[in-house]
Amino acid sequence: MLNIVGYVLITLGAVLLVISAIGLLRMPDTITRMHAGTKASTLGSLFVIFGVMFLEPSLWFKLFFLALFILITNPLSSSILARSTYLKHGFLNQSGMDDLKEKRK
């Protein structure tokens, strides 16, 4: 039974990683590409890691810390990349809202 749960989680994770890759290709600007790449790839990676936890319970301790590391660093790195892109190139979206305009200069 644990094998089935593990394989289902790994499959869901792989599907989310493919959706993330498609989102990186389809999104129109840098900020939305980072959003697609971060959200889906973080969740997809976590599903794969949890699936492996079900398949290999002896590795749960290492895999737990790997999942925690991914959960902390992926959104943080995306936020830093988005901010540096904004500071270097300005606002890249067509909505017209710019909350950081006064901090840019």
Buried (B, 14 or more C-beta within 10 A) or exposed (E): EEEEBBEEBBEBBBEBBEBBBEBBEEBEEBBBBBBBBBBBBBBBBBBBBBBBBBBEEEEBEEBEEBBEEBBEEBEEEBEEBBEEBBEEEEBEEEEEEEEEEEEEE
